[in-house]
Amino acid sequence: MNILGVYPVWGHDTCAAIIKDGRLVAAAEEERFTRHKHALPRPHSMTNMIDQSVEPSFHSIKFCLDYAGLTMDDIDAIAVPWNPDLIVKQNFTSGSRLIPELAAKALMLPAGRLWRYKKLFRKGASLKQALYYDFFMEPSLSGYSSLPEIRYYEHHRAHAATAFYASGFENAAVVTADGAGESNATVAWHGKGNTLTKLREKMKDQSIGNFYTLATEYLNMGYGAEGKTMGLSPYGKPNAKIREKLLRRLNPETGDWYEGKLETLNEAEMGFPARTNQAVTSPPYSDLAYEAEEILEAAMVKVAKWTVEATGESKVCVAGGVGLSCTTNSRIINAGFADDIFIFPAANDGGTAIGAALECAAEMGEKVKFKFEHAYWGPEYSDAQIEVALKQSNARFEETTDPGGAAADLIAKGKVIGWFQGRMEIGPRALGNRSILADPTRTDAWEKVNEIKLRERWRPLAPSMLYEAKDEYLENARDSPFMILAFQVPKEKHKEIPAVVHVDGSTRPQTVKKTTNEKYWNLIKKLEQNNGTPVTLNTSFNVGPEPIVCTPKDALRTFFTSQLDAIVIGNYVLEK
């Protein structure tokens, strides 16, 4: 069976994936092709979508089909990580103007789309459902004359499918948490064999993710910048007054999960204004980040512990946007009630096309269980394709038979380089194929790399290290291939790798196995031969608000328009 997963273009983190015979073949996020973060700008709600004048294209669908060697005619089903019936039930019962607005728009639709309404009516769909289905998927699949059956899945079920089916665990306790699905926001599941059973849920008016977003917005971090709040939290200290205010929104100290009622933060209650240009690493803003992080972590630990006890399972899986919180994930596994943990690396909505396709495949009888060993599921480019881009740029370059060695030599000399190899990663973190690399032993590398990337100077940077070296550089070390767990660095190592140790002594590493990414492993090994340290500073290959680079052209443009010193792209080296 060939299943195409599609996250529709009206949402954020639009993406696509192909599951073939129960196995993932290709996946990519739309932002990497459009060069707009989170695949924006575009209409960001169904209401706004009716005023859209230009039909959006869907590059990630085309990539997935091409890479798998398939056409739409080969696809057995399209799986969508949202269920319109649940959204209709949730949103169209309280005076919403969406239905009359869509109905007015429908009068101007071409006959072909009106025919689709009639077809839906014959199937017993209501006017609301027919209108919703049309505007939900039609723009996402425009250009394809014939389509297979479209199956819709609850949003959190798609999250749970990524976490469980890709974990390699036979059975597990599964927790999904984000801003909101159709109506829920935190869900406990029991993963068993090829099935997921929902156990309990909290609705979006008590969303852990939206609670954290309230703090992020008050800190003026920007859209989708909850990761900044996580990075800021170690600069803060316990603050009883701020904690008291936040506990009114989300309180993990009551109930067997948590209780609360989300309300926006305001100056009258908080005692200080929302941040504009004030120093964010100083009180009260750093303390707000600290307390918000503490409450988030406590709530997630409580939910995970309850789920382990309810299922009787010793392994935990996590997905949903909250799953990108490295410190939260580590606190769960370090709490002692679980033996192992798996967090899907694209835990945000950018991975839900994979989850919907996996759930659809399971529903259609495929065996979908596998272990997600790596995140390299996007496009790749041959040296011939790279050379074309190089010649078009009129750049001076050298060819090498040892790109890892060339990169290691540059890094050891203090250069900050772009590293472009193999298939692009899925998820928000570069893992050695679309990366900016630097020497973590240099005290100035932290500030230099943040300056190149146009990031705030206080933000932490992460290391990639040889898997074999993890016990030397991490306390309570475990495999961490996706930069999605946090660890303390032994004090005696702080001075050795100062550029990747945060102010609280923590780090968010990627452990690199030779069997998973031999080219990147060799680079780090050769860097160790140069400076004695089997670690490189690794951050995503992008600057400012741009997404991670996808193509050779993207990489070269970013190289030439930034302060990067060099780039190793395929078997070619360019220096400034």
N, C-alpha and C positions, 0 to 999 in steps of 0.2 A: 504494500500500500504506500502511496505517495501522499503525504499530508503537507499542505502549505499553511503555516501559521501567519496570521496577519493582525497587527495592531493598527486599527484604522487611522487615517491621516488627520482626523479631527482632534485627536488627543496629543498629549505630550509623549515623548519617547517612542514615537512610531518606529516599528520594526517589522521584520519578516524572518521566517525560518522554514526550512524543509526537513521533515522527518521521513526517511525512506526505510521501509521495513523495520520500523521501531527504533531506528538509529538516527541521530542528528547528522546531517550532511553539511548544512550551511546556515548561517544566521548573521544578520547585520542590522544595525540601527540606521534609520533614515538620515539622521543628522550628519553622518559621515559623508554622505553623497551630496546633500543640499548645502552643507557647510553652515547650517544654522543650528546652534545648540538646542538640543531637545527637539530638533526638526521644526523649530519655530524660526521666523514668524509665519504664522498661518492662522486662520480662524481657530480660536482656542475653546470654542464651545459650539454645541449644536445650534444654538440660537444665532450666533454670528455666522455660522456656515451658510445660512440661506442667502446671505448677501454676497457670497463669494462669486467673483466674476471670472476667475481663472481656475480651471480644473487642475488639481495638483497631480503631479506624476508620482510614481512609487518606485524609486530606484532600487530599494532593497528587495522588493519582490522580483524584479528583473534579474538582479544579481543572483539570488538564491536559485531561481529556475535555471539560469545559464550555467551556474557552477555545478548543479546537479545533473545537467544535460537533459533537462525536461522542458516541456512546454505546458501551458495551462491545460491542454487536452490530456496530458498524462497525470494530472492531479486528481486524486480520488475524492478529496474533500478539502475545504478551506475551514480552518479553525480560528475563531476569534476570541480573544481573552476578555470579552465583555458580553453580558447577557441582556439584550434589549428588553426582554419581558420583565426582568427585575428592575431595570431602569424605568420602564413605563410605570410599573407598579409603584416605584418609589417617588417619581418626580411629577407624575401627571394626575395627582389627586389633591393638589393644594392651590388651585388657581393659576397654574403655570400658563404663560402666554405662548409657550413653544408650539403647542398643537395648532392654535389658530394661525400663527405665523407660518408654520409649515404648510398648512392647508391653503393659505393664500398663495404661497409660492408654487404649490402643486398645479394651480390653474394655468401657470405659464410654462409647465414642463412639456417637452416633446412627447409625441404620441407613444414612443417606445417605453418611456418611463411610466406613463399613465397605464399602459398595458400591464406593467409589472405590478402596479397597485391592484388592478383587477384580478390578476393571478393570485395575489395574496388574499384578496377578499374571498375568492373561491375556496381558499384553504381555511377559511373561517377566521382570518385575522381581523382585528378591529381597525377602524380608521387610524387610531393612535399608533398601533403596531405597524401598520402598513407604511405610514409616513415615516416612522422612526427607522424601520429596516432600510428604507430607501436611502435616507440621508445618512444612515450609519455606515453603509458599505459602498454605495454607488460611487462616490468620488474616489474611494480607495482602489477600486477595480476598474475604473474607466479605461477604455482601450482594449479590453478583452471581450471579444464578441460572444464567447460561450464560456460558461462558468460551471464548475461542479457544485455539488451541494455545499451550502455554507452552514456550519454548525457553530453555535454560540455557547460559551462557557462562562460560568461565574468568574469574575475577575480574580478573586482570592483562590479559587480552585486552580486557575492557571498558575498563580504564584506557587501554590503548594506542589503542583506537578513538577515545576522546575526543581524545587528543593528536594523532593522525595525521589522521583524517578531517576535523577542524575546523581544521587548520593552514593550509590553502590551498596546501600543498606537494604537488607531484605525487609525489615520492619523498622519503624521509627515513629517517634513523637514529632509532629510537624507544627510549626507556628508561623503564621503569616501576619505581617503588620505593616500598614502603610498609612497614607493620608485617608483614603477611602476607596472602597470598591463601589459597587452599585448602591449599597446601603450600609454595609459593614466595613470595619476597619481593622479589627484584630480577630483572628480565627485560630482555633485549635483543631488539629486534624490527627487522625490515626492512619498512618501509612502502613499498609500490609499487603505484601505481594504486589499485585498489579492494580490495587485499588486505594482510594483515599476516602475516608469517612469523616464527615464534619462532626465535631463534638460540641463545640461551643463558640459563640461569637459575641463581640461587642460592636455596637453600631457606631456610625461615624460621628455622632455627637459626643462620643467618648474616645476619639481617635488618639492613640499614642503619637502617630505621625503628625497629625494636625496640631497637637499640643506643642511638639518640637518646632513646627513651622511658625507658630505664634511667637516663640522666643526668637527665632531666626529673623522674622520680619521686624520685631522690635529692635533688634540689633542692626537692622538695615544692611543685611548681608547680601541681599539680592535674591532673585527667583531661583529656586532649586539649590540654594546654597547651605542646606543643613549640614553638609560636610564641613563648612567653615566653622559653624557653631561647635561641632565636635572638636575641631582643632583648637578652638579658642578656649574651651572649658578648662584645660590645665593651667591657664593663666589666672583663673579665679580661685576664690576660697569660699568656704561655707559661709552663708549669709542667711541667718534665721528669718529676717524680715522678708527677703525675696522668696525664700522657700515657702513661707506661709502663704504668700500671694499665689504662688504657682500651684500649691496643693489644692487650692480652690478649683483649679481647672482639671487637675489629674492627681489622684491621691492613691499611691500604691500601698499606703499604710492601712487602708480599710478594705473590707471584702476579701474574698478568696482570690480575686484577680486584682482589680483596682476600681475605684469609683471616681466620678467627677462630672463636670459639665463645662464644656469648652466655652470660654468667653474671651474676647480680645483683650489684650493688655492695654492699660491706659495710664497716663501720667498721674491722674488724681489718686489712683489706687497704688501704683508702684512707687510713687514718691520721687520719680526722676523721669525725664522725657524719653521718648523713643530716640535712639541715637541718630544723629545726622553726621557731623564730622568730628565728633568727640573721639578720643583715644579709646579704641575698643579693648585693648589689653589691660586697661585699668578699671578699677571699680567705678560705678556699679555694674558696668556692662560685662566685664569678665566674670563677675560673680553670678550674673544672670545666666550666662552660658554654663557655668559650673553647676548651678542648682538644676537647671533644665536637663542637663546630661545625667545628673544623679537620679532624678525622678524617672527619666526615660529608662535608664538601665534597671532600676529597681522594679518598674512595672513589667519590663520584658522578662526579667529573671523570674518574677512571680508567675507569669503566664506559662513560661517554659517549664517550671517546676510542676505546676498543676497538670500540664499536659503529659509530662513523664509519669506522674503518679496515676493519672486517669487511664493511660494506655498500658502501663506496665513495661514500657520500652526503655532501654538504656541509652539509646542514641537519639539525638535531636537534629532536626533539619529546620532551617530558617530561610525565609524569603520575604519579599515586600521591601519597600524603600527603607524601612527601619533596619533591615538586614545589612545595609551598607555601613552601619555604625560598628566599627571595629572594636571599640572598647566595650560596647554592649555584648557583642558576640563572645568576647573573651571572658567577660564577667559571667555569662551563662555557663560556659564550660568549666570555669574555675570555681563555680559554686559547689561542685562536688556531687550533684544529683544525676549527672549523665556521664557516660563513659566516652562518648565521641560526639562530634558535631560536624555538620556540613552546612555551609552557607553558599547558596548559588551566587557566583560572582556578578552576574547581571541581575541582582536581587530587585532592582527597581523595575519599572514597567518596561524598560528596554529588553527584558528577558521573557516577557509574558507571551510573545508569539511562539517561543519555544515551548513554554508550558501548555498553551492551548493545543498546539500540535501534538505534544506527547499525550495529553489527556484524550484527545480525539483518537489517536492511534490505539491507546489502551481500550477505549470504548469499542473500537472496531476489531478487537481481538488480537492486536499485536502485542508482543512482549517488549516492554519499553524500558526495563530496568537496565541501567549501565552506570559506570563510574565516570564522572566528569573530570578527566585528568588534566585538561587544559582548556583555555578560553579562545583558541585560535580557530575561528569559524568563518572569518570574513574573507575579503578578496586578497589575492596575492598576485605578484607581478614578476615576470621573468626578467633576466638581465637584458634581454633584447628590448623589452618594453621600457625598462628603466633607461637604457642607452638612448632610445628615441627621445625621451623627455629631457635627458641631459643635453643632447645636441640641439634640441629646440630652445633650450635656455641659453645657448652659447656659453656654457660654463666650462671652465678648465677642470679636468678631473683626471684621476689616475685609476687604473685597474689594479686589483689585488686578488691574490689567490687565498688570502687569509684575512677576511674582513674582521673577525674577532680579534686577531692579533693587532691589526691596524687600529681598531677602535681602542683597545687596551693601551696601546702606546700613546695615543692622543690624550686619553683620560689621565694617564699617569703624569703627563706633562702639564696638567692643570687645565686642559681644554674642556669646554662644555660642548657635547656633540649631540647631533641627532642620529638615531639608530633606526633604520628602516629595513625590515627583513620579513620574509614569509607572509603568512596569513594574518590579517588584522584581528585584533582581539574583540570579543563581545564584552560589553560592560564598561563602566566609567573609568577603569584603571588600566593603564598600559602595563603590559606584563612581559616586556622584552622584545616585542616586534614593532611597536610604534612608540619608541621611548626617547626621552632626552636623558642623557647619562652624564655623570660627573664623578669626581673622586671624593668619596665620603670622608677621607682622612684629612681633607683640607678644611680648616675652620671657616674660610670665607665662601665655601661652595654653597652653603644654605642660602646666604643672602644673594649671591651672584645668580644662582638658578632662578630664584624667585623674581629677581629683577628682570632677567631675560624673558620669563613667562608673564611678566606684568601682573604678578600676584602680590598680595600684601606680604611684606617682609617677615611678619611674625608667623606665617603659616608653616607647618612642619612639612618635611619631605621624607620620603621613604626609601628603604634600601631593597635591593635584590641581593641575595646571598646564596652561595652554594648550599644545597640541601645538607651536604656533609658537615657544614660548619655551623649549623643552627644551634647546637648545644653549647658552643663556645660563645655565641653572641646573644643568645636569648635565654632568659630565665623560664623554667617550665616549658621548654621548647616542644613544639609539635610541628608537623608539616603544615605549611601555610602558603599554598601555591598561588593564591588569588589576592594577596594584600588585603585580607578582610578580617584579620585577627590582630590584636595589639598585644605586645609583650613588653616587659621591662628588660632593659639592657643591663647586664652586670656592670657595677660601678667602675670596675677596672677597665672596661671597654669604652666608656664614655669619651675619653680623650683620643681613642684610636679612630672612632667613626663619629666625630662631633656633628657632622652635617646632617646626620639622619637620626639623631637622638633628640626627642622633644624635651621641653622644659621640665617635664615631670619624670624624665628618664625612660620614657616609653618609645616604642617604635612600631611601625606597621609594615612588616617585612613580606617579601615574596621569597619563598624558598624554591630554588631552581634545581630541578633534576636533569641530569644529562639525557635520560630517556625521554623526557618531555620536550625539551628545547635545547638540543645539542649545541647549536650555534651560539646561543646566548650563554649557556653553561661554559663553553670554551672561552668566550670573551672574559667572563668573570675569573676563570681559572688563570688566564694569561695576565689579567690585572693583578691577581695575587702574586704572580711571579715578578711583576714590576714593583709593587709597593708592599708586599707582604700581607695584604688584607683581601680575603675572598669575598668582598662586598663592593657593590657599586651603588651610587645614588641613582635612583630610577624614578622619573616622573613622566607624565604623559607628554607625547610629542604634539604640543599645541601651544599657542600663545594667546593670552587674553581670553576673550569670550568664544574663540573658535573651538569646534569639536576636535578630537584627536584626528590627525591626518589619516587619509585613506589611500590616496594614490601617490605615485612618484611626483606628479605635478604639485600636489598639496605639500608634500615634504620639501620640495625644492623652493616653493614660494615662501614657506615658513622659514626656511634656512636663510634665504637671501634678504628677507624683510625683518629679521630679528638679529640679536647679538650673538647667536650661536657661532662657535668658533669653527666647527667642522661638521660634516655629515658623512656617515658611512651608509650607503644605500645600495643594497645588493652587494655586488663585488666591486663597487666604485667608491672612491674617496674624494671628497672636495674639502678644501681648506680656504679660509679667508686670509 
